[in-house]
Structure formats: structure tokens, C-alpha cells
């Protein structure tokens, strides 16, 4: 799952670069994840996402 999340972050960075000169990204992201992964693996990933 971590590899998929990292790929999502990479794609996010690519999209942000493409759209940075045109407009600001807005909206919501809905993520479904199992409780075990949510508690132990997801917090560092979401913190990285929020920083960018």
C-alpha cells in the first residue's frame, strides 16, 4: 500500500507542476483504507501530502 501512496504523491506533484501556472487546485479527496493501515501506515503519508 505504501508504494501506491508514494505513486499517488508523485502524480500529485506532477499535476501541481502542470497546473501551477494556470490555476490553484481545489476540492476534496476521499480515501478508503483499512483500520490497521489507517492507524499505523497512513499518518506519515498524509502528513507528506499536506506539506505539498
mmCIF entry with sequence, helices, sheets and N, C-alpha, C, O atoms, coordinates in Angstrom:
data_MODEL
# 
_entry.id   MODEL 
# 
_entity.id                         1 
_entity.type                       polymer 
_entity.pdbx_number_of_molecules   1 
# 
_entity_poly.entity_id                      1 
_entity_poly.type                           'polypeptide(L)' 
_entity_poly.nstd_linkage                   no 
_entity_poly.nstd_monomer                   no 
_entity_poly.pdbx_seq_one_letter_code       
;(UNK)(UNK)(UNK)(UNK)(UNK)(UNK)(UNK)(UNK)(UNK)(UNK)(UNK)(UNK)(UNK)(UNK)(UNK)(UNK)
(UNK)(UNK)(UNK)(UNK)(UNK)(UNK)(UNK)(UNK)(UNK)(UNK)(UNK)(UNK)(UNK)(UNK)(UNK)(UNK)
(UNK)(UNK)(UNK)(UNK)(UNK)(UNK)(UNK)(UNK)(UNK)(UNK)(UNK)(UNK)(UNK)(UNK)(UNK)(UNK)
(UNK)(UNK)(UNK)(UNK)
;
_entity_poly.pdbx_seq_one_letter_code_can   XXXXXXXXXXXXXXXXXXXXXXXXXXXXXXXXXXXXXXXXXXXXXXXXXXXX 
_entity_poly.pdbx_strand_id                 A 
# 
loop_
_entity_poly_seq.entity_id 
_entity_poly_seq.num 
_entity_poly_seq.mon_id 
_entity_poly_seq.hetero 
1 1  UNK n 
1 2  UNK n 
1 3  UNK n 
1 4  UNK n 
1 5  UNK n 
1 6  UNK n 
1 7  UNK n 
1 8  UNK n 
1 9  UNK n 
1 10 UNK n 
1 11 UNK n 
1 12 UNK n 
1 13 UNK n 
1 14 UNK n 
1 15 UNK n 
1 16 UNK n 
1 17 UNK n 
1 18 UNK n 
1 19 UNK n 
1 20 UNK n 
1 21 UNK n 
1 22 UNK n 
1 23 UNK n 
1 24 UNK n 
1 25 UNK n 
1 26 UNK n 
1 27 UNK n 
1 28 UNK n 
1 29 UNK n 
1 30 UNK n 
1 31 UNK n 
1 32 UNK n 
1 33 UNK n 
1 34 UNK n 
1 35 UNK n 
1 36 UNK n 
1 37 UNK n 
1 38 UNK n 
1 39 UNK n 
1 40 UNK n 
1 41 UNK n 
1 42 UNK n 
1 43 UNK n 
1 44 UNK n 
1 45 UNK n 
1 46 UNK n 
1 47 UNK n 
1 48 UNK n 
1 49 UNK n 
1 50 UNK n 
1 51 UNK n 
1 52 UNK n 
# 
_struct_asym.id          A 
_struct_asym.entity_id   1 
# 
loop_
_struct_conf.conf_type_id 
_struct_conf.id 
_struct_conf.pdbx_PDB_helix_id 
_struct_conf.beg_label_comp_id 
_struct_conf.beg_label_asym_id 
_struct_conf.beg_label_seq_id 
_struct_conf.pdbx_beg_PDB_ins_code 
_struct_conf.end_label_comp_id 
_struct_conf.end_label_asym_id 
_struct_conf.end_label_seq_id 
_struct_conf.pdbx_end_PDB_ins_code 
_struct_conf.beg_auth_comp_id 
_struct_conf.beg_auth_asym_id 
_struct_conf.beg_auth_seq_id 
_struct_conf.end_auth_comp_id 
_struct_conf.end_auth_asym_id 
_struct_conf.end_auth_seq_id 
_struct_conf.pdbx_PDB_helix_class 
_struct_conf.details 
_struct_conf.pdbx_PDB_helix_length 
HELX_P HELX_P1 AA1 UNK A 2  ? UNK A 19 ? UNK A 2  UNK A 19 1 ? 18 
HELX_P HELX_P2 AA2 UNK A 35 ? UNK A 37 ? UNK A 35 UNK A 37 1 ? 3  
HELX_P HELX_P3 AA3 UNK A 38 ? UNK A 42 ? UNK A 38 UNK A 42 3 ? 5  
HELX_P HELX_P4 AA4 UNK A 43 ? UNK A 51 ? UNK A 43 UNK A 51 1 ? 9  
# 
_struct_conf_type.id          HELX_P 
_struct_conf_type.criteria    ? 
_struct_conf_type.reference   ? 
# 
loop_
_atom_site.group_PDB 
_atom_site.id 
_atom_site.type_symbol 
_atom_site.label_atom_id 
_atom_site.label_alt_id 
_atom_site.label_comp_id 
_atom_site.label_asym_id 
_atom_site.label_entity_id 
_atom_site.label_seq_id 
_atom_site.pdbx_PDB_ins_code 
_atom_site.Cartn_x 
_atom_site.Cartn_y 
_atom_site.Cartn_z 
_atom_site.occupancy 
_atom_site.B_iso_or_equiv 
_atom_site.pdbx_formal_charge 
_atom_site.auth_seq_id 
_atom_site.auth_comp_id 
_atom_site.auth_asym_id 
_atom_site.auth_atom_id 
_atom_site.pdbx_PDB_model_num 
ATOM 1   N N  . UNK A 1 1  ? 0.821   -1.187 0.000   1.00 0.00 ? 1  UNK A N  1 
ATOM 2   C CA . UNK A 1 1  ? 0.000   0.000  0.000   1.00 0.00 ? 1  UNK A CA 1 
ATOM 3   C C  . UNK A 1 1  ? 0.869   1.256  0.000   1.00 0.00 ? 1  UNK A C  1 
ATOM 4   O O  . UNK A 1 1  ? 0.526   2.257  -0.629  1.00 0.00 ? 1  UNK A O  1 
ATOM 5   N N  . UNK A 1 2  ? 1.979   1.196  0.699   1.00 0.00 ? 2  UNK A N  1 
ATOM 6   C CA . UNK A 1 2  ? 2.864   2.350  0.770   1.00 0.00 ? 2  UNK A CA 1 
ATOM 7   C C  . UNK A 1 2  ? 3.374   2.753  -0.617  1.00 0.00 ? 2  UNK A C  1 
ATOM 8   O O  . UNK A 1 2  ? 3.463   3.938  -0.936  1.00 0.00 ? 2  UNK A O  1 
ATOM 9   N N  . UNK A 1 3  ? 3.703   1.764  -1.423  1.00 0.00 ? 3  UNK A N  1 
ATOM 10  C CA . UNK A 1 3  ? 4.170   2.066  -2.777  1.00 0.00 ? 3  UNK A CA 1 
ATOM 11  C C  . UNK A 1 3  ? 3.097   2.779  -3.590  1.00 0.00 ? 3  UNK A C  1 
ATOM 12  O O  . UNK A 1 3  ? 3.400   3.688  -4.364  1.00 0.00 ? 3  UNK A O  1 
ATOM 13  N N  . UNK A 1 4  ? 1.852   2.372  -3.416  1.00 0.00 ? 4  UNK A N  1 
ATOM 14  C CA . UNK A 1 4  ? 0.752   3.030  -4.125  1.00 0.00 ? 4  UNK A CA 1 
ATOM 15  C C  . UNK A 1 4  ? 0.580   4.467  -3.639  1.00 0.00 ? 4  UNK A C  1 
ATOM 16  O O  . UNK A 1 4  ? 0.352   5.375  -4.439  1.00 0.00 ? 4  UNK A O  1 
ATOM 17  N N  . UNK A 1 5  ? 0.688   4.667  -2.345  1.00 0.00 ? 5  UNK A N  1 
ATOM 18  C CA . UNK A 1 5  ? 0.562   6.019  -1.794  1.00 0.00 ? 5  UNK A CA 1 
ATOM 19  C C  . UNK A 1 5  ? 1.698   6.904  -2.293  1.00 0.00 ? 5  UNK A C  1 
ATOM 20  O O  . UNK A 1 5  ? 1.483   8.077  -2.599  1.00 0.00 ? 5  UNK A O  1 
ATOM 21  N N  . UNK A 1 6  ? 2.887   6.357  -2.376  1.00 0.00 ? 6  UNK A N  1 
ATOM 22  C CA . UNK A 1 6  ? 4.011   7.133  -2.882  1.00 0.00 ? 6  UNK A CA 1 
ATOM 23  C C  . UNK A 1 6  ? 3.796   7.501  -4.348  1.00 0.00 ? 6  UNK A C  1 
ATOM 24  O O  . UNK A 1 6  ? 4.125   8.610  -4.767  1.00 0.00 ? 6  UNK A O  1 
ATOM 25  N N  . UNK A 1 7  ? 3.249   6.578  -5.118  1.00 0.00 ? 7  UNK A N  1 
ATOM 26  C CA . UNK A 1 7  ? 2.944   6.857  -6.511  1.00 0.00 ? 7  UNK A CA 1 
ATOM 27  C C  . UNK A 1 7  ? 1.889   7.959  -6.613  1.00 0.00 ? 7  UNK A C  1 
ATOM 28  O O  . UNK A 1 7  ? 1.972   8.821  -7.488  1.00 0.00 ? 7  UNK A O  1 
ATOM 29  N N  . UNK A 1 8  ? 0.899   7.931  -5.723  1.00 0.00 ? 8  UNK A N  1 
ATOM 30  C CA . UNK A 1 8  ? -0.117  8.977  -5.703  1.00 0.00 ? 8  UNK A CA 1 
ATOM 31  C C  . UNK A 1 8  ? 0.523   10.336 -5.438  1.00 0.00 ? 8  UNK A C  1 
ATOM 32  O O  . UNK A 1 8  ? 0.162   11.330 -6.069  1.00 0.00 ? 8  UNK A O  1 
ATOM 33  N N  . UNK A 1 9  ? 1.470   10.381 -4.506  1.00 0.00 ? 9  UNK A N  1 
ATOM 34  C CA . UNK A 1 9  ? 2.162   11.632 -4.210  1.00 0.00 ? 9  UNK A CA 1 
ATOM 35  C C  . UNK A 1 9  ? 2.972   12.120 -5.411  1.00 0.00 ? 9  UNK A C  1 
ATOM 36  O O  . UNK A 1 9  ? 3.009   13.317 -5.695  1.00 0.00 ? 9  UNK A O  1 
ATOM 37  N N  . UNK A 1 10 ? 3.615   11.196 -6.106  1.00 0.00 ? 10 UNK A N  1 
ATOM 38  C CA . UNK A 1 10 ? 4.367   11.566 -7.295  1.00 0.00 ? 10 UNK A CA 1 
ATOM 39  C C  . UNK A 1 10 ? 3.437   12.161 -8.351  1.00 0.00 ? 10 UNK A C  1 
ATOM 40  O O  . UNK A 1 10 ? 3.750   13.185 -8.958  1.00 0.00 ? 10 UNK A O  1 
ATOM 41  N N  . UNK A 1 11 ? 2.302   11.519 -8.563  1.00 0.00 ? 11 UNK A N  1 
ATOM 42  C CA . UNK A 1 11 ? 1.333   12.022 -9.530  1.00 0.00 ? 11 UNK A CA 1 
ATOM 43  C C  . UNK A 1 11 ? 0.792   13.386 -9.109  1.00 0.00 ? 11 UNK A C  1 
ATOM 44  O O  . UNK A 1 11 ? 0.605   14.271 -9.944  1.00 0.00 ? 11 UNK A O  1 
ATOM 45  N N  . UNK A 1 12 ? 0.545   13.548 -7.817  1.00 0.00 ? 12 UNK A N  1 
ATOM 46  C CA . UNK A 1 12 ? 0.084   14.831 -7.299  1.00 0.00 ? 12 UNK A CA 1 
ATOM 47  C C  . UNK A 1 12 ? 1.092   15.932 -7.621  1.00 0.00 ? 12 UNK A C  1 
ATOM 48  O O  . UNK A 1 12 ? 0.708   17.016 -8.061  1.00 0.00 ? 12 UNK A O  1 
ATOM 49  N N  . UNK A 1 13 ? 2.377   15.658 -7.403  1.00 0.00 ? 13 UNK A N  1 
ATOM 50  C CA . UNK A 1 13 ? 3.414   16.644 -7.684  1.00 0.00 ? 13 UNK A CA 1 
ATOM 51  C C  . UNK A 1 13 ? 3.444   16.992 -9.175  1.00 0.00 ? 13 UNK A C  1 
ATOM 52  O O  . UNK A 1 13 ? 3.605   18.156 -9.541  1.00 0.00 ? 13 UNK A O  1 
ATOM 53  N N  . UNK A 1 14 ? 3.290   15.988 -10.023 1.00 0.00 ? 14 UNK A N  1 
ATOM 54  C CA . UNK A 1 14 ? 3.280   16.226 -11.459 1.00 0.00 ? 14 UNK A CA 1 
ATOM 55  C C  . UNK A 1 14 ? 2.087   17.100 -11.855 1.00 0.00 ? 14 UNK A C  1 
ATOM 56  O O  . UNK A 1 14 ? 2.233   18.029 -12.649 1.00 0.00 ? 14 UNK A O  1 
ATOM 57  N N  . UNK A 1 15 ? 0.919   16.805 -11.306 1.00 0.00 ? 15 UNK A N  1 
ATOM 58  C CA . UNK A 1 15 ? -0.269  17.583 -11.618 1.00 0.00 ? 15 UNK A CA 1 
ATOM 59  C C  . UNK A 1 15 ? -0.110  19.015 -11.129 1.00 0.00 ? 15 UNK A C  1 
ATOM 60  O O  . UNK A 1 15 ? -0.474  19.961 -11.827 1.00 0.00 ? 15 UNK A O  1 
ATOM 61  N N  . UNK A 1 16 ? 0.425   19.165 -9.950  1.00 0.00 ? 16 UNK A N  1 
ATOM 62  C CA . UNK A 1 16 ? 0.613   20.506 -9.381  1.00 0.00 ? 16 UNK A CA 1 
ATOM 63  C C  . UNK A 1 16 ? 1.550   21.338 -10.247 1.00 0.00 ? 16 UNK A C  1 
ATOM 64  O O  . UNK A 1 16 ? 1.312   22.529 -10.447 1.00 0.00 ? 16 UNK A O  1 
ATOM 65  N N  . UNK A 1 17 ? 2.609   20.728 -10.760 1.00 0.00 ? 17 UNK A N  1 
ATOM 66  C CA . UNK A 1 17 ? 3.539   21.440 -11.635 1.00 0.00 ? 17 UNK A CA 1 
ATOM 67  C C  . UNK A 1 17 ? 2.844   21.899 -12.912 1.00 0.00 ? 17 UNK A C  1 
ATOM 68  O O  . UNK A 1 17 ? 3.051   23.024 -13.368 1.00 0.00 ? 17 UNK A O  1 
ATOM 69  N N  . UNK A 1 18 ? 2.028   21.037 -13.479 1.00 0.00 ? 18 UNK A N  1 
ATOM 70  C CA . UNK A 1 18 ? 1.354   21.352 -14.732 1.00 0.00 ? 18 UNK A CA 1 
ATOM 71  C C  . UNK A 1 18 ? 0.355   22.482 -14.542 1.00 0.00 ? 18 UNK A C  1 
ATOM 72  O O  . UNK A 1 18 ? 0.237   23.357 -15.399 1.00 0.00 ? 18 UNK A O  1 
ATOM 73  N N  . UNK A 1 19 ? -0.354  22.470 -13.441 1.00 0.00 ? 19 UNK A N  1 
ATOM 74  C CA . UNK A 1 19 ? -1.426  23.439 -13.245 1.00 0.00 ? 19 UNK A CA 1 
ATOM 75  C C  . UNK A 1 19 ? -0.992  24.676 -12.463 1.00 0.00 ? 19 UNK A C  1 
ATOM 76  O O  . UNK A 1 19 ? -1.779  25.615 -12.343 1.00 0.00 ? 19 UNK A O  1 
ATOM 77  N N  . UNK A 1 20 ? 0.201   24.714 -11.939 1.00 0.00 ? 20 UNK A N  1 
ATOM 78  C CA . UNK A 1 20 ? 0.645   25.827 -11.087 1.00 0.00 ? 20 UNK A CA 1 
ATOM 79  C C  . UNK A 1 20 ? 0.552   27.171 -11.801 1.00 0.00 ? 20 UNK A C  1 
ATOM 80  O O  . UNK A 1 20 ? 0.153   28.163 -11.192 1.00 0.00 ? 20 UNK A O  1 
ATOM 81  N N  . UNK A 1 21 ? 0.900   27.219 -13.037 1.00 0.00 ? 21 UNK A N  1 
ATOM 82  C CA . UNK A 1 21 ? 0.884   28.479 -13.762 1.00 0.00 ? 21 UNK A CA 1 
ATOM 83  C C  . UNK A 1 21 ? -0.528  28.883 -14.196 1.00 0.00 ? 21 UNK A C  1 
ATOM 84  O O  . UNK A 1 21 ? -0.756  30.037 -14.560 1.00 0.00 ? 21 UNK A O  1 
ATOM 85  N N  . UNK A 1 22 ? -1.465  27.950 -14.160 1.00 0.00 ? 22 UNK A N  1 
ATOM 86  C CA . UNK A 1 22 ? -2.798  28.218 -14.689 1.00 0.00 ? 22 UNK A CA 1 
ATOM 87  C C  . UNK A 1 22 ? -3.823  28.535 -13.611 1.00 0.00 ? 22 UNK A C  1 
ATOM 88  O O  . UNK A 1 22 ? -4.548  29.522 -13.738 1.00 0.00 ? 22 UNK A O  1 
ATOM 89  N N  . UNK A 1 23 ? -3.907  27.749 -12.573 1.00 0.00 ? 23 UNK A N  1 
ATOM 90  C CA . UNK A 1 23 ? -4.887  27.955 -11.521 1.00 0.00 ? 23 UNK A CA 1 
ATOM 91  C C  . UNK A 1 23 ? -4.526  27.121 -10.298 1.00 0.00 ? 23 UNK A C  1 
ATOM 92  O O  . UNK A 1 23 ? -3.668  26.240 -10.363 1.00 0.00 ? 23 UNK A O  1 
ATOM 93  N N  . UNK A 1 24 ? -5.174  27.401 -9.215  1.00 0.00 ? 24 UNK A N  1 
ATOM 94  C CA . UNK A 1 24 ? -4.921  26.679 -7.968  1.00 0.00 ? 24 UNK A CA 1 
ATOM 95  C C  . UNK A 1 24 ? -5.828  25.465 -7.891  1.00 0.00 ? 24 UNK A C  1 
ATOM 96  O O  . UNK A 1 24 ? -7.008  25.535 -8.234  1.00 0.00 ? 24 UNK A O  1 
ATOM 97  N N  . UNK A 1 25 ? -5.262  24.339 -7.434  1.00 0.00 ? 25 UNK A N  1 
ATOM 98  C CA . UNK A 1 25 ? -6.050  23.125 -7.264  1.00 0.00 ? 25 UNK A CA 1 
ATOM 99  C C  . UNK A 1 25 ? -6.924  23.249 -6.022  1.00 0.00 ? 25 UNK A C  1 
ATOM 100 O O  . UNK A 1 25 ? -6.456  23.688 -4.971  1.00 0.00 ? 25 UNK A O  1 
ATOM 101 N N  . UNK A 1 26 ? -8.166  22.873 -6.139  1.00 0.00 ? 26 UNK A N  1 
ATOM 102 C CA . UNK A 1 26 ? -9.082  22.870 -5.004  1.00 0.00 ? 26 UNK A CA 1 
ATOM 103 C C  . UNK A 1 26 ? -9.938  21.617 -5.080  1.00 0.00 ? 26 UNK A C  1 
ATOM 104 O O  . UNK A 1 26 ? -10.004 20.960 -6.119  1.00 0.00 ? 26 UNK A O  1 
ATOM 105 N N  . UNK A 1 27 ? -10.594 21.291 -3.972  1.00 0.00 ? 27 UNK A N  1 
ATOM 106 C CA . UNK A 1 27 ? -11.506 20.157 -3.966  1.00 0.00 ? 27 UNK A CA 1 
ATOM 107 C C  . UNK A 1 27 ? -11.235 19.229 -2.809  1.00 0.00 ? 27 UNK A C  1 
ATOM 108 O O  . UNK A 1 27 ? -10.466 19.544 -1.902  1.00 0.00 ? 27 UNK A O  1 
ATOM 109 N N  . UNK A 1 28 ? -11.877 18.084 -2.853  1.00 0.00 ? 28 UNK A N  1 
ATOM 110 C CA . UNK A 1 28 ? -11.771 17.077 -1.802  1.00 0.00 ? 28 UNK A CA 1 
ATOM 111 C C  . UNK A 1 28 ? -11.212 15.784 -2.362  1.00 0.00 ? 28 UNK A C  1 
ATOM 112 O O  . UNK A 1 28 ? -11.395 15.458 -3.535  1.00 0.00 ? 28 UNK A O  1 
ATOM 113 N N  . UNK A 1 29 ? -10.536 15.067 -1.509  1.00 0.00 ? 29 UNK A N  1 
ATOM 114 C CA . UNK A 1 29 ? -10.066 13.722 -1.841  1.00 0.00 ? 29 UNK A CA 1 
ATOM 115 C C  . UNK A 1 29 ? -10.695 12.776 -0.820  1.00 0.00 ? 29 UNK A C  1 
ATOM 116 O O  . UNK A 1 29 ? -10.625 13.015 0.386   1.00 0.00 ? 29 UNK A O  1 
ATOM 117 N N  . UNK A 1 30 ? -11.299 11.719 -1.306  1.00 0.00 ? 30 UNK A N  1 
ATOM 118 C CA . UNK A 1 30 ? -11.889 10.713 -0.426  1.00 0.00 ? 30 UNK A CA 1 
ATOM 119 C C  . UNK A 1 30 ? -11.025 9.460  -0.521  1.00 0.00 ? 30 UNK A C  1 
ATOM 120 O O  . UNK A 1 30 ? -10.791 8.937  -1.610  1.00 0.00 ? 30 UNK A O  1 
ATOM 121 N N  . UNK A 1 31 ? -10.555 8.985  0.628   1.00 0.00 ? 31 UNK A N  1 
ATOM 122 C CA . UNK A 1 31 ? -9.675  7.820  0.678   1.00 0.00 ? 31 UNK A CA 1 
ATOM 123 C C  . UNK A 1 31 ? -10.301 6.783  1.592   1.00 0.00 ? 31 UNK A C  1 
ATOM 124 O O  . UNK A 1 31 ? -10.651 7.080  2.734   1.00 0.00 ? 31 UNK A O  1 
ATOM 125 N N  . UNK A 1 32 ? -10.442 5.568  1.088   1.00 0.00 ? 32 UNK A N  1 
ATOM 126 C CA . UNK A 1 32 ? -10.923 4.451  1.903   1.00 0.00 ? 32 UNK A CA 1 
ATOM 127 C C  . UNK A 1 32 ? -9.727  3.563  2.220   1.00 0.00 ? 32 UNK A C  1 
ATOM 128 O O  . UNK A 1 32 ? -8.952  3.211  1.330   1.00 0.00 ? 32 UNK A O  1 
ATOM 129 N N  . UNK A 1 33 ? -9.581  3.205  3.484   1.00 0.00 ? 33 UNK A N  1 
ATOM 130 C CA . UNK A 1 33 ? -8.422  2.424  3.900   1.00 0.00 ? 33 UNK A CA 1 
ATOM 131 C C  . UNK A 1 33 ? -8.796  1.595  5.122   1.00 0.00 ? 33 UNK A C  1 
ATOM 132 O O  . UNK A 1 33 ? -9.593  2.036  5.950   1.00 0.00 ? 33 UNK A O  1 
ATOM 133 N N  . UNK A 1 34 ? -8.232  0.408  5.239   1.00 0.00 ? 34 UNK A N  1 
ATOM 134 C CA . UNK A 1 34 ? -8.482  -0.453 6.382   1.00 0.00 ? 34 UNK A CA 1 
ATOM 135 C C  . UNK A 1 34 ? -7.947  0.166  7.667   1.00 0.00 ? 34 UNK A C  1 
ATOM 136 O O  . UNK A 1 34 ? -6.977  0.923  7.644   1.00 0.00 ? 34 UNK A O  1 
ATOM 137 N N  . UNK A 1 35 ? -8.577  -0.157 8.768   1.00 0.00 ? 35 UNK A N  1 
ATOM 138 C CA . UNK A 1 35 ? -8.234  0.466  10.045  1.00 0.00 ? 35 UNK A CA 1 
ATOM 139 C C  . UNK A 1 35 ? -6.782  0.240  10.448  1.00 0.00 ? 35 UNK A C  1 
ATOM 140 O O  . UNK A 1 35 ? -6.136  1.159  10.952  1.00 0.00 ? 35 UNK A O  1 
ATOM 141 N N  . UNK A 1 36 ? -6.262  -0.948 10.239  1.00 0.00 ? 36 UNK A N  1 
ATOM 142 C CA . UNK A 1 36 ? -4.879  -1.230 10.621  1.00 0.00 ? 36 UNK A CA 1 
ATOM 143 C C  . UNK A 1 36 ? -3.911  -0.338 9.854   1.00 0.00 ? 36 UNK A C  1 
ATOM 144 O O  . UNK A 1 36 ? -2.998  0.242  10.441  1.00 0.00 ? 36 UNK A O  1 
ATOM 145 N N  . UNK A 1 37 ? -4.109  -0.226 8.545   1.00 0.00 ? 37 UNK A N  1 
ATOM 146 C CA . UNK A 1 37 ? -3.247  0.649  7.755   1.00 0.00 ? 37 UNK A CA 1 
ATOM 147 C C  . UNK A 1 37 ? -3.464  2.106  8.128   1.00 0.00 ? 37 UNK A C  1 
ATOM 148 O O  . UNK A 1 37 ? -2.519  2.894  8.151   1.00 0.00 ? 37 UNK A O  1 
ATOM 149 N N  . UNK A 1 38 ? -4.699  2.461  8.418   1.00 0.00 ? 38 UNK A N  1 
ATOM 150 C CA . UNK A 1 38 ? -5.012  3.836  8.791   1.00 0.00 ? 38 UNK A CA 1 
ATOM 151 C C  . UNK A 1 38 ? -4.249  4.244  10.042  1.00 0.00 ? 38 UNK A C  1 
ATOM 152 O O  . UNK A 1 38 ? -3.703  5.345  10.103  1.00 0.00 ? 38 UNK A O  1 
ATOM 153 N N  . UNK A 1 39 ? -4.205  3.387  11.018  1.00 0.00 ? 39 UNK A N  1 
ATOM 154 C CA . UNK A 1 39 ? -3.568  3.709  12.301  1.00 0.00 ? 39 UNK A CA 1 
ATOM 155 C C  . UNK A 1 39 ? -2.043  3.726  12.194  1.00 0.00 ? 39 UNK A C  1 
ATOM 156 O O  . UNK A 1 39 ? -1.393  4.624  12.728  1.00 0.00 ? 39 UNK A O  1 
ATOM 157 N N  . UNK A 1 40 ? -1.475  2.738  11.506  1.00 0.00 ? 40 UNK A N  1 
ATOM 158 C CA . UNK A 1 40 ? -0.022  2.563  11.568  1.00 0.00 ? 40 UNK A CA 1 
ATOM 159 C C  . UNK A 1 40 ? 0.743   3.116  10.363  1.00 0.00 ? 40 UNK A C  1 
ATOM 160 O O  . UNK A 1 40 ? 1.867   3.591  10.526  1.00 0.00 ? 40 UNK A O  1 
ATOM 161 N N  . UNK A 1 41 ? 0.177   3.069  9.187   1.00 0.00 ? 41 UNK A N  1 
ATOM 162 C CA . UNK A 1 41 ? 0.939   3.425  7.992   1.00 0.00 ? 41 UNK A CA 1 
ATOM 163 C C  . UNK A 1 41 ? 0.560   4.760  7.375   1.00 0.00 ? 41 UNK A C  1 
ATOM 164 O O  . UNK A 1 41 ? 1.402   5.423  6.770   1.00 0.00 ? 41 UNK A O  1 
ATOM 165 N N  . UNK A 1 42 ? -0.678  5.156  7.518   1.00 0.00 ? 42 UNK A N  1 
ATOM 166 C CA . UNK A 1 42 ? -1.190  6.295  6.776   1.00 0.00 ? 42 UNK A CA 1 
ATOM 167 C C  . UNK A 1 42 ? -0.780  7.666  7.325   1.00 0.00 ? 42 UNK A C  1 
ATOM 168 O O  . UNK A 1 42 ? -0.581  8.581  6.526   1.00 0.00 ? 42 UNK A O  1 
ATOM 169 N N  . UNK A 1 43 ? -0.643  7.860  8.637   1.00 0.00 ? 43 UNK A N  1 
ATOM 170 C CA . UNK A 1 43 ? -0.308  9.198  9.148   1.00 0.00 ? 43 UNK A CA 1 
ATOM 171 C C  . UNK A 1 43 ? 0.919   9.850  8.506   1.00 0.00 ? 43 UNK A C  1 
ATOM 172 O O  . UNK A 1 43 ? 0.838   11.026 8.152   1.00 0.00 ? 43 UNK A O  1 
ATOM 173 N N  . UNK A 1 44 ? 2.048   9.160  8.334   1.00 0.00 ? 44 UNK A N  1 
ATOM 174 C CA . UNK A 1 44 ? 3.193   9.837  7.693   1.00 0.00 ? 44 UNK A CA 1 
ATOM 175 C C  . UNK A 1 44 ? 2.916   10.190 6.233   1.00 0.00 ? 44 UNK A C  1 
ATOM 176 O O  . UNK A 1 44 ? 3.403   11.203 5.731   1.00 0.00 ? 44 UNK A O  1 
ATOM 177 N N  . UNK A 1 45 ? 2.141   9.361  5.562   1.00 0.00 ? 45 UNK A N  1 
ATOM 178 C CA . UNK A 1 45 ? 1.829   9.614  4.166   1.00 0.00 ? 45 UNK A CA 1 
ATOM 179 C C  . UNK A 1 45 ? 0.959   10.858 4.032   1.00 0.00 ? 45 UNK A C  1 
ATOM 180 O O  . UNK A 1 45 ? 1.215   11.710 3.181   1.00 0.00 ? 45 UNK A O  1 
ATOM 181 N N  . UNK A 1 46 ? -0.054  10.960 4.858   1.00 0.00 ? 46 UNK A N  1 
ATOM 182 C CA . UNK A 1 46 ? -0.944  12.114 4.774   1.00 0.00 ? 46 UNK A CA 1 
ATOM 183 C C  . UNK A 1 46 ? -0.224  13.398 5.209   1.00 0.00 ? 46 UNK A C  1 
ATOM 184 O O  . UNK A 1 46 ? -0.515  14.472 4.684   1.00 0.00 ? 46 UNK A O  1 
ATOM 185 N N  . UNK A 1 47 ? 0.691   13.301 6.142   1.00 0.00 ? 47 UNK A N  1 
ATOM 186 C CA . UNK A 1 47 ? 1.483   14.480 6.537   1.00 0.00 ? 47 UNK A CA 1 
ATOM 187 C C  . UNK A 1 47 ? 2.331   14.957 5.357   1.00 0.00 ? 47 UNK A C  1 
ATOM 188 O O  . UNK A 1 47 ? 2.419   16.160 5.110   1.00 0.00 ? 47 UNK A O  1 
ATOM 189 N N  . UNK A 1 48 ? 2.947   14.041 4.637   1.00 0.00 ? 48 UNK A N  1 
ATOM 190 C CA . UNK A 1 48 ? 3.723   14.409 3.452   1.00 0.00 ? 48 UNK A CA 1 
ATOM 191 C C  . UNK A 1 48 ? 2.829   15.073 2.417   1.00 0.00 ? 48 UNK A C  1 
ATOM 192 O O  . UNK A 1 48 ? 3.214   16.066 1.799   1.00 0.00 ? 48 UNK A O  1 
ATOM 193 N N  . UNK A 1 49 ? 1.658   14.532 2.234   1.00 0.00 ? 49 UNK A N  1 
ATOM 194 C CA . UNK A 1 49 ? 0.707   15.090 1.267   1.00 0.00 ? 49 UNK A CA 1 
ATOM 195 C C  . UNK A 1 49 ? 0.298   16.511 1.671   1.00 0.00 ? 49 UNK A C  1 
ATOM 196 O O  . UNK A 1 49 ? 0.224   17.395 0.818   1.00 0.00 ? 49 UNK A O  1 
ATOM 197 N N  . UNK A 1 50 ? 0.034   16.735 2.947   1.00 0.00 ? 50 UNK A N  1 
ATOM 198 C CA . UNK A 1 50 ? -0.397  18.041 3.417   1.00 0.00 ? 50 UNK A CA 1 
ATOM 199 C C  . UNK A 1 50 ? 0.705   19.090 3.279   1.00 0.00 ? 50 UNK A C  1 
ATOM 200 O O  . UNK A 1 50 ? 0.404   20.268 3.090   1.00 0.00 ? 50 UNK A O  1 
ATOM 201 N N  . UNK A 1 51 ? 1.957   18.695 3.369   1.00 0.00 ? 51 UNK A N  1 
ATOM 202 C CA . UNK A 1 51 ? 3.062   19.643 3.267   1.00 0.00 ? 51 UNK A CA 1 
ATOM 203 C C  . UNK A 1 51 ? 3.201   20.207 1.854   1.00 0.00 ? 51 UNK A C  1 
ATOM 204 O O  . UNK A 1 51 ? 3.796   21.266 1.657   1.00 0.00 ? 51 UNK A O  1 
ATOM 205 N N  . UNK A 1 52 ? 2.658   19.504 0.888   1.00 0.00 ? 52 UNK A N  1 
ATOM 206 C CA . UNK A 1 52 ? 2.803   19.936 -0.504  1.00 0.00 ? 52 UNK A CA 1 
ATOM 207 C C  . UNK A 1 52 ? 1.497   20.458 -0.955  1.00 0.00 ? 52 UNK A C  1 
ATOM 208 O O  . UNK A 1 52 ? 1.365   20.885 -2.102  1.00 0.00 ? 52 UNK A O  1 
# 
